[in-house]
Amino acid sequence: MKNRIWLYDTTLRDGAQREGLALSIEDKLKIARKLDNMGIPFIEGGWPGANPKDVQFFWQLQEKPLKQAEIVAFCSTRRPNKLASEDKMLQAILAAGTRWVTIFGKSWDLHVTEGLKTSLDENLAMIRDTIEYLRTRGRRVIYDAEHWFDGYQKNPEYALKTLKTAWEAGAEWLVFCDTNGGMLPHEITRIVGEVFAAFPELTQDSEAPKLGIHTHNDSGTAVANALAAVLEGACMIQGTMNGYGERCGNANLCTLIPNLQLKLGYQCLEEEQLTQLTKTSRLISEIANLAPDEHAPFVGLSAFAHKGGIHVSAVEKNPLTYEHINPESIGNERRIVISDQAGMSNIVSKARNFGIELEPKDATARGLLNQLKELEHDGYQFEAAEASFELLMRSALGQRQQMFELKGFQVTCDILQGVQSISSNALATIKVNVKGEDLLEVAEGNGPVSALDAALRKALGKFYPEIATFHLTDYKVRILDSNSGTSAKTRVLIESSNGEQRWTTVGVSTNIIDASYQAVVEGIEYGLLLIRLPSRANPTLK
């Protein structure tokens, strides 16, 4: 199919080599099935035999296969001076039971002589023998030409020999790898073009192998390099979700896919599958236990966020004024950010997202804008705490139901120092009025914020049992005026969740406990608000 791009995801293997990223078997299975549902045709699952985890991963997929994707086993060519049929490493590959196997071999003569400590001819034999053996065992082969571009620049004649050897041995795909990530787009364009010139049979419509591209991001150009290769005729893109990978990462499929499909007219996914991109990106971030890049192109929370009043006013009239694509096409959404730079357009637009219609000339709207700017001057940050801003807006409009009234609280802490660590046990006492009834509750926690949160939940849970589903997911503290020393004003941002939605609230005070308490209280109040207003759209929820 002309203009078809075959997506090859290597998050589970190359992506998992990122520093600080560790995936369990269950994590890998969840990611594989999500990528399968999104329509990714090739998913590289790992290197069977390299570790027990990957062996079990492939076994489990044999018992419960993916719906449409080809799961791919990854391995190197056989060892020097050894038959492929006798190499135990390749036996583990066969035992994985995949139809497709990706084999990587050396393209750079430096790696052959210095890394493998063998001859250039033996390296060609290793490529040929490995692929031919796998073909005789019924496997289809993708050949990753490792360090292709570096090798081609140093010794183009030998690099082309390695490629031709893999082709003649039966590889169906030849993938150019910028393994060190040092290439620039113009170099990719030139070299891929020269390969096509050297082997004119390598076209998308021929029976010869198809060409692919695998780029790393050490020069910050992985996505640009992959696009350059596609424009020269490559029709497989290898990359990872969110650009995960060793060192600086791999080509980011979350950026490549929409650029290829929406900007360049290539077919990567069905339209409905493309709308799952943002959700899939964030889900994989959560599974990997890595904070999502909120400023990532296309899928980041801020990718279609508008803060300046002039921008918001223009986008309200025509989104094309400040948006390069329709955010819904990749499953993202437009967000109007509230801050001290906001204009009346921000207030009106944000109110509409909360299901509230405001007129720009309304005195309440003008008063709310002025109040917002004053509070931001005092240190509040509603840009990052839109749940608190909705409560502020509803309070100004007389729509904020008082679900409980705080009477006061007290916190004491015991600092216990052990041989190797210091721990803090806190006791919080809270007095609150709910529906005319005064309640006094006490709770312990592993710190003052934890104890306050527990005491408040204990008091309110009798009247609002749904609070049991709420929990704190993030806690951030910022000192606003460091020159004031210990008297400095503190801003606390607390993220809460009910298991399905997340929201952030803010508190500001010269007392960090008081600031934390403000944010905790508003977090619980906002969670209760969501239960009472479940139908209205709310872009503050991630």
N, C-alpha and C positions, 0 to 999 in steps of 0.2 A: 504494500500500500504506500503510495507516494505521500510524503510529508508525515509519515508515521514515525514517532519517536518511541523507542522501546526503553522504558524506565527500569533501571536496575538498582534496587535499594540495598546498600551494604551497611545499614545502621547496626545490625546485629553482629557484624564482624569488624569492619573497619571503624565504624562509629564507636563501638564498645572499647576501642583502644584509646579513647580520650582519657586524659588524666582525671581521676576523680569519679569516673563513671563505672559502675558495677551493676551488671544485670543478672538476676537469677534466671533459672530455667522458666519459671512462671512469667517473669517479666518479658523474656524473649518470645514466649508463646503469645502473650497478649499483644505485643507489638506486631508480630508476624500476622496475626489474624486481623488486626486493624488495617495494616497495609494491604492485605488480601482483599478486605472489604472495600478499600478505596480504589482498587483496580490496578495496583502495581503488578506488572507482569512477571518480573524476576525479583526474588527476595533471597539475598545471600544469608544463609543461616549461621555460618561459622566454619571452623576447620575441624571436621570430625577426626578424632584421634589426638588432637593437640591438647585436649583437656576433657575430663569426664562429663562436664556440663554440656558441651557441644554434642557429645555422643548421645546423651539422653535426650537432648532437644530433637535431634533427627529421628530417634526412635519414637518419640511421642507423636511426631508429625506423620510417621508411617501408620500409626494406629488411628489417628484422626487427621486426615490430610486437609490442606487448604482448599478453598472453593475453586479458585481460578488461577492463582499465582503458581509459578514454578519455583519451588524451593531449591536453592543451589548450594552445593557443597564446594568448599574452597580449599585449594591445596597448591603446593609448589610442584615443579617438575621432580622427577626421581632424583636420587642422589647421584653424584658422579661415580662412574665406573661400576654401576650396579644395574641389573635388569629391572625394568618397571614391574614385571610380573613377580619379582622377588622382594619388592619394596613394601614393607609392612604399612608404611604411611598410606600407600595407595589402596591397600586392602581395607583400611578403615574408611576410605572414601567410598569404596564400593558398598561397604556394609551400611552406609547411611541411606542407601536406597533411592537416591535422587536420579531423575532423568538427566539433569544438567549438572555439569561439573565445571567450575572455573579453575583453570590452571594458570599460575603465573610463572614466567620464565625470564631469564636475564637478557636484556637488549643491549646493555652497556658493557663493552669489553672490559672496562675497569672492574666491574663487579664479578665478571667471570674469572679474571686472573687474580684479583686481590681478595674478593669475597669467597668465591667457591674454591679457589686455588686449583683450577683445572684449565684445560686448554679450550680455545675457542671452538674447535671441532667437537670436543666432548659436550660442550654446552648445546650445540645444535643437535647432537645425538640424544641428549637428555630431553629436549623439547619434542623431537620426533617420536622417540620411544614411548614417552609418557602418553602423548595424545593418541598414538596408534593403539596402545594397549587399552586405554579407556574406550576407544571406539569399538574394539573387538568385543568388549564386555557390554556393549549396547548403550554406552553413555554418549550424550551430545556435549560438545566441549566449547566453552568460551575461553579464549586465550588472552590473558592480561599480559601485555608486553611491559614488564616493569622497567622503570627508568627509561622509557622509550625516547623521550625528547632529549634528555641529556646524552643518551647513547647515540642517537642519530646525529646530534651536533658534533660529537667527538669522532665518530666513525660510522658515517652513513651507510657505507657498503655492507659492513657487518650487521648493523641493525636491520637493514632490509633482508639480509639472509635469514635472520631469526624469524622475521615475519613470514617470509616465504616458506620456511620449514614448517611452521605451525599450520599454515594454509594447506600445504601438501599432505600433512599428516592427518588432516580431517577436521580441523577447528572450523566451526561455523560462524564464530565472531572473532574478530581481531580488535582488541581494545588498547588504545594508546594511553599509557599511564604517565602522568607528570607526578612521579612518586615523591620527589623532593619539593614540589610545589613552587619551583622557582621560575617557571616560564611566564611570559607576558603574551597577551592576545595576538600580537602581530607575529610572534614566533610560532604559535600554534597554527595560525592561518597558513603561514609559509610551509611548515613541515607537513601538515596534513595534505595540503595541495600538492606537494612534491611526491608524496606517497601515491596519490591518485594518478599523478603523471607517470610514475614508475610502473604502476600496476593498473592500467586502464580498465581491467576486468572488474575491479572493485567498485561496482555501482549497485545501487539499491535494487535494481531490477535483474541483476545477473545471478547465476548459480554460485558464484564465488562467495567467500565469506563477506559478511557485512562488517563495517567499521564502527567502533565505539570509542568513548572518551571517558577517562577517569582522572580527575584533577584534585590536587590538594591546594590548600589555601595559604601557604606560607608567605606568598607575596600579596595576599589579599585579592587575588584575581581568579580564584577557582571558578566562580560562576561565569565571569567574562570569558575565560579560556574555554570552558565547556560550550558556551554559545558560539564562540569562534569556530570550534571544531564542527559543530552542527551545520553552521553556514557553509562550511567547506564540504559537507557530505556525510559526516558521521551520523548514524541513526540510532545509536544506543547511548544513553546517558547513565553513567554510574555515579551515585552520590549517596548522601545520607540525609535523614530528616533533621532539620535544624542545624545542619552543617557539622554535626558531631564528628570527631575523628582525632587521630593522633596529632600532637603538636598544635597547629593552628586550625585543624579540622579539614573536612572534605568539602566538595562542592555541595551547596545546600539545595536539596530538591525542592524545598518550600519556596525558594526564590526562582529556581530554574523552571519548574513546571509552569507557573503562570506567565513567565516571560516567553517561554516557547509557545504556549498555546494561545495566550491572549494578545501577545505583541507580535509574534512572528508567524502565527497561523499554522503551527504544527499540531498534529493530533497526539496528545499524550494520554488523556483521560476523557471519559464521557463527562458532559457538563454537570450532571448530578454528582458524579464522583469528585469533580473539582471543587464543589461546594463543601466537601468534607475536609479540605486541606487545613484550614485554620484549627478546626477541632482536633484533627489528628496530630498536628504539631504540638498543641498544648497537652494532649493526652500523653504523648510520648515524653514530653518534659516531666510530667508528673510521675510517670512510671520510672523514669531515670533518676528521679529525685533531684532534678536540676531546675533552678529558677528559669522560667521562660524569658527569652530576650524580648522585652516589651517594645523595643524599637526595631525589631526585625522587619525587613521589607515584607509586604503583603500580609503576613500572619501575626505580626506583633500587635499588642493591645493599642499602641500609639500610632500604628501605621496609617490610620484614617482618623486621627484625633485632631481637632481644630481648637486652638486656644485664643488666638488674636481676634478681637472683635470684628475687624474688617474681613478677616478670612471667614468667620462664621456667617456674617451677613451675606457674603458672596455665595458660599456653599448652600445657604438656605434658598437662594434664588436659582442657582444652577450648580450642581455638584462638580461639573467639569472644570469649574474655575480653579479648584484646588485639589482635585482627585484625579489620578492618572487612569484608574479603572473603577468599575463598580465594586465596592468592597464585598457585596453579597455574592459575587461570582466565585469568590474563593472562601466563602463562609465567614468572612469578617464583618464588621459593622462600623458605621460612622459614629464617632463619639465627639460630643461637644464638651470641652474641658472648661471647668470653672476655676478662675484664679483672679488675682488682682489686675490682670491684663484684660479681663472680660469686659465686653460691652453689653448693651441691652439685648443684642441678638443672642448672645450666649445664654442669658437668663431665660429668655422666651423659648429658645430651642430646648434647653435642658428641662424646663417645666413641661414641655410637650412630651418629652420622653417619660416623664413621671405621670403622664395622664392629666396634666393640669394645663389649662389654656390661660395664658396671660396676655394682656395687651401692652405693647411697648410704652404707651403713654400713661398706663395705670400707675397711680401714686404708690401702690404697694410694690410693684415691680421696681420702680425707681428707688424706693426705700431699701428693698432687698439688695439691689446692686451696691448701694452706698454701705450697707451693713457688711456685705461681703468684703469690700475693699478695706474697711476698718479692721475686720477680723483678720484678714490676711496680713495687714500691717502689724497686728499684734502677735503674729506668728502662726496662725492657723493656716493649713494648706488643704484646701478643698479639691484641688486638682487631683490629689492622691487619695482623697477621702470623700467620694461623692455621696456615700450613704449619709454622712453627717450633713452634707449640703441639702439633701432632700429633707431631712428632719428640720433643718433651719428654714427651708422654704415653706414647709407645711406649717411651721410655727408662725411665720409671718402672715400666712393666709388664714390662720385660725383653724387649720385642719389637723393639728397635731394632738391626737388623743392622749391624755395623761393616763398611762396604764399603771403607773406607780409613782410615788413621791419619796424622794430620799430625805431622810431626817439627819443622817450623819454616819460616820464610820470611824473606826480606830484600828490601827495596825501595830503589832509589835513583832520584832524579829529577834531570833537567837542565832548568832553566828557561831557555828561549831567548826573548829579547826582540827583536822585529823593529821595523820602522818604525811599523807600525800595530797590531800585535797581540803577544800573549805566548802561547807554546805550551809544553807540558810533555811531555817524553819520559821515560818511566819504564822501568826494567828490574827485573824481579822474578825472584828465585831461590827455588825452593820444594823442600822435601824431604818426601816422602810415602811411606808404606808401604802397598802394595796386595798382599793375599794373600801376605804374607810377603816380598815383594820391595821393597827400598828403591830409590826413584827420586829423582833430582835433575834438575830441569828449569829452564830459563831462558826467559823470554819478554819481549817488549817490548809496550808499550801507550802510548796517548796520555795516560796518567795512571796513578797507582799502582793504582787499583782495576781498571782495564782490564788492566794488566800482570799483576796477581795472578790475575785470572780466566783470562787466556790461559795462564799457566804451569800452573795447576791443571788446566785442560782438557787441556793437552798431556801432562801426567803420567797422568791418569786415562783418556784416550781410548784408550790401548793395551788397557785391560781392559774399558772400558765405551764402545764406539763410539757408542752412542746419544746420548752427551753432545753430539755434533756438532749435534744438533737444538735444543739448549738455547741461549737467548740472553737477555741482560738487557734488560728493557723499560722499567724505571723505577728511579731512584735518588734517595732522599730523605734529607736529613741534618737533624737537629734537635739544637740545643744545649740540654741539660736544666737546667743550673745556670749561667746566664750570669754570675752574680756571681763565679764562680771564674776568670773570664778565660780565658787559654789553657789552664788546667788543668781546664776544665769537662768534664763527662761528655757524651759524644756518642751519640746513637741513630741508627742507619742502617737504613733500610727498603729492601730491594731486591726488585723484582718481576722474576720470571723467566717464561719461556714456552717451550713446546716446539712452538709453531706452532698448537696446538689448545687448550691450557689455559694458565692463568696462575696463579701462586702467589707469595705474599710471605713473605719471611723477615726476621728482625731480628737486629741485633748491637748491643751496648752496650759502650763502653769510654771511658777518658779519651784514648785514641789513636784518631783517626778511621780510620787505616789498619787497625788491629786490629778495630774495630767493623765496618768494611766487609768485612773478610776473613771474620769470623764469618758474616755474612749471605750472602756468596757461597758459602761452603762448604755451609751448610745448604740454599741454593737448589739446588745440584747434587745433594746427597744426597736432597732431597725429590723432585726430578725422577726420580731412579733408583727411588725408592720407588713412584712412580706407575706406572712400567713394570712393577714386580713385583706391584702390587696394582691392576690396571686395572678390576676389576669393582665395587669398593665406591663408594657414593655419597660425594661430597665437595663440600659447599657452599662451601668456601674457593675453589674454582675458579670464576672469573668467566666 
